[in-house]
Amino acid sequence: TVPVRSTATLPPTARLAVAGVAAHTVAGEPVERTVEIANAGGGRLTIVVADTPSWVTSVEPVGAGLDAGEVLALTLTLDVGEEPPPACAPVPLPVPGGDGLECVGVVALTTNDPLRPEVLIDVRLTVRARPTALALGAVYPNPGRDRVTLPLAVPEDAGPVTVEVVDVRGRRLATLLDGAVLGLGYREVVWETAGVPAGVYLVRVRSDREQALGRVTLAR
């Protein structure tokens, strides 16, 4: 008797590369994140978007299908708009501009995977107010040792931005940014302080229109 080899197709298997995504943005500015989903099984995997939070404004492509071994990059567009939904809660942020909003939700996908008919993607979005002035936030750590982080708020019309560190006599020790065009939003500039003597230093952030000052202490 000759054994008969089965030609039955293995079922499709949905597999996410990551369990969720997180993003930061400013009010009114949409942001995109990508999630990869693969078909680790045999038959063709179909994917349909079943449910999304109101601030996930699109998931593309929709109604996708994957053959065995294929990987699909789903693009999620996150945007709370000018009027954040009630589901977004206030959250303190260590940046200029005060508190922000944190939105947490789930994007639900349905598939024809018999073992995983529903795929859930956790989504987290932190929204900050639009900066209206050039500002330097609380430097951290302060006192610092080998590295200090300088949080900046940059308005839309800031233009080129320069960040300098000077000693108490006004002598420049370091130029961290020299006329950089950063664009609207919140940025962090790192000062590598290894080898810098202990003491008090001033941080000067300036554009063509504005200036912000801060102070940092180095301990050894």
TIZA-126564 format. One line per 8 residues: number of its first residue (from 1); their letters; for each residue x, y, z of C-alpha. Coordinates in Angstrom, 1 decimal, padded with zeros to 4 digits. Each point is the difference from the previous one (the first is absolute). Layout:
REM residues N
NUM	a	X,Y,Z  ...
REM end
This chain:
REM residues 220
1	tvpvrsta	000.0,000.0,000.0  001.3,003.4,-001.0  -000.5,002.6,002.8  -002.0,003.0,-001.1  001.6,003.3,000.9  -002.5,002.6,001.3  -000.4,003.1,-002.0  -002.2,001.8,002.5
9	tlpptarl	001.0,003.6,000.5  001.0,001.2,003.4  -002.3,002.7,001.4  001.2,003.7,-000.1  001.7,001.3,003.2  000.0,003.6,000.9  003.1,001.3,001.8  000.7,003.6,001.1
17	avagvaah	003.6,001.2,000.1  -000.9,002.2,003.0  -002.9,000.1,002.4  -000.6,003.7,-000.2  001.3,003.5,-001.0  000.5,003.3,001.7  000.4,003.5,-001.4  000.4,003.6,001.1
25	tvagepve	-001.4,003.0,-001.8  -001.3,003.5,000.4  -003.6,001.0,-000.2  -001.3,000.1,-003.6  003.0,-001.9,-001.4  -000.7,-003.6,-001.2  002.7,-002.6,000.5  000.4,-003.4,-001.7
33	rtveiana	001.2,-003.3,001.4  000.5,-003.3,-001.8  -000.8,-003.5,001.3  001.1,-003.1,-001.8  -002.2,-003.1,-000.2  001.1,-003.2,-001.6  -001.6,-003.2,-001.2  002.0,-002.7,001.7
41	gggrltiv	-002.3,-002.8,-001.1  -001.0,-001.6,-003.3  -003.3,001.3,-001.5  -000.7,003.6,-001.0  -000.6,002.3,003.0  -002.7,002.6,-000.2  000.1,003.1,002.2  -002.9,002.4,000.6
49	vadtpswv	000.0,003.0,002.3  -002.8,-000.5,002.5  000.3,002.8,002.4  002.2,003.0,000.8  000.0,002.9,002.5  -001.4,003.3,-001.3  003.5,001.5,-000.1  001.4,-002.8,-002.2
57	tsvepvga	-001.2,001.7,-003.2  001.1,-002.7,-002.5  001.6,-003.4,-000.3  001.4,-000.8,-003.4  -000.2,-002.2,-002.0  -003.5,-001.3,001.0  -001.4,-003.3,-001.0  003.5,-001.4,-000.6
65	gldagevl	000.9,-003.6,-000.8  003.3,-001.8,000.5  001.3,-003.2,-001.5  002.2,-002.3,002.0  003.2,001.6,001.2  -001.0,003.5,-001.0  000.3,003.1,002.3  -002.3,003.0,-000.2
73	altltldv	000.8,003.4,001.4  -003.1,001.6,001.4  000.2,003.8,000.3  -002.0,001.6,002.9  -000.7,003.7,-000.1  -000.5,001.5,003.5  -001.6,003.4,000.3  -002.1,001.5,002.9
81	geepppac	-000.7,003.2,-002.0  -000.5,003.3,001.7  -002.6,-001.3,002.4  001.3,-003.2,001.7  -002.5,-002.7,000.8  -001.2,-000.6,003.6  001.8,-003.3,000.0  003.4,001.8,000.1
89	apvplpvp	001.1,000.8,003.6  002.3,002.8,001.3  003.5,-001.1,000.8  003.0,002.0,001.5  002.9,000.3,-002.4  003.6,001.0,000.8  000.1,002.4,-002.9  -000.7,003.7,-000.5
97	ggdglecv	-003.6,000.8,-000.5  -001.5,-001.8,003.0  -002.2,-003.1,000.0  -001.1,-001.9,-003.1  -002.6,-002.6,-000.9  000.5,-003.7,-000.2  -002.3,-002.1,-002.2  -000.1,-003.8,000.4
105	gvvalttn	-002.0,-002.3,-002.2  000.0,-003.2,-002.0  -000.2,-000.6,-003.8  -002.0,-003.3,-000.6  000.6,-002.1,-003.1  -001.9,-003.1,-001.0  001.7,-002.8,-001.9  -000.8,-003.4,-001.4
113	dplrpevl	002.7,-001.6,002.3  -002.0,-002.7,001.8  002.2,000.4,003.2  000.1,003.8,-000.1  -003.2,001.4,-001.5  000.6,003.3,001.7  003.3,001.9,000.0  000.3,002.9,002.4
121	idvrltvr	002.6,002.9,-000.3  000.5,002.2,003.0  000.3,003.6,-000.9  001.2,002.9,002.2  000.3,003.6,-001.0  001.4,002.9,002.1  -001.2,003.4,-001.2  001.6,003.3,001.1
129	arptalal	-001.1,003.5,-000.5  001.4,001.8,-003.0  003.0,002.1,001.1  -000.6,003.7,-000.4  003.4,001.2,001.3  003.6,-001.3,000.1  000.5,-001.6,003.4  002.4,-002.0,002.0
137	gavypnpg	-001.5,-002.6,002.3  001.4,-001.4,003.3  003.5,-001.3,-000.8  000.5,-003.6,001.3  001.7,-001.4,001.9  000.9,003.1,001.9  002.5,-000.3,001.6  001.5,-002.0,-002.8
145	rdrvtlpl	003.2,-002.0,-000.5  000.9,-001.4,-003.4  -003.1,001.0,-002.1  -002.7,002.6,000.3  -003.2,000.2,-002.1  -001.5,003.3,-001.0  -003.7,000.0,-001.0  -001.0,002.6,-002.5
153	avpedagp	-003.3,001.3,-001.2  000.2,001.4,-003.5  -002.8,002.1,-001.6  -000.9,-000.2,-003.7  001.7,003.3,-000.9  003.2,-000.4,002.1  002.4,-000.2,-002.9  003.6,-001.0,000.7
161	vtvevvdv	000.7,-000.9,003.6  003.3,000.1,001.9  000.7,-001.7,003.3  003.1,001.0,002.0  001.5,-000.7,003.4  001.9,002.7,001.8  001.6,000.3,003.4  -001.0,002.6,002.6
169	rgrrlatl	002.5,002.4,-001.5  -001.7,-000.3,-003.4  002.8,-002.0,-001.7  -001.4,-002.5,-002.5  000.8,-003.6,000.8  -002.1,-001.8,-002.6  -002.2,000.6,-003.0  -002.6,-002.8,-000.1
177	ldgavlgl	-002.0,001.4,-003.0  001.2,002.6,-002.4  -002.8,001.5,-002.0  -002.0,-003.2,-000.3  -003.5,000.1,-001.5  -001.9,-002.4,002.3  -003.6,000.5,-001.1  -003.1,000.2,002.1
185	gyrevvwe	-000.1,-002.2,003.1  002.0,-001.2,003.0  003.7,-001.1,-000.3  002.7,-001.2,002.4  003.6,001.1,-000.3  002.7,-002.0,001.9  003.1,001.6,001.5  002.8,-002.5,000.5
193	tagvpagv	001.7,001.3,003.2  002.7,-002.5,000.6  003.2,001.9,000.8  -001.8,003.3,000.7  000.9,001.3,003.5  -002.6,000.0,002.7  -001.9,003.3,000.4  -003.0,002.0,-001.2
201	ylvrvrsd	-000.5,000.7,-003.7  -002.5,002.0,-002.0  -001.9,-001.4,-003.0  -000.9,002.6,-002.6  -002.6,-000.9,-002.7  -000.6,002.7,-002.6  -001.6,000.6,-003.4  -000.1,003.2,-002.0
209	reqalgrv	-003.1,001.1,002.0  000.2,-001.6,003.4  002.3,-001.2,002.7  -000.4,-002.4,003.0  002.5,-000.6,002.8  000.5,-002.9,002.4  002.4,-001.1,002.7  001.7,-003.3,000.6
217	tlar	002.3,-001.3,002.7  002.7,-002.6,-000.6  001.1,-002.1,002.9  003.2,-002.2,000.1
REM end
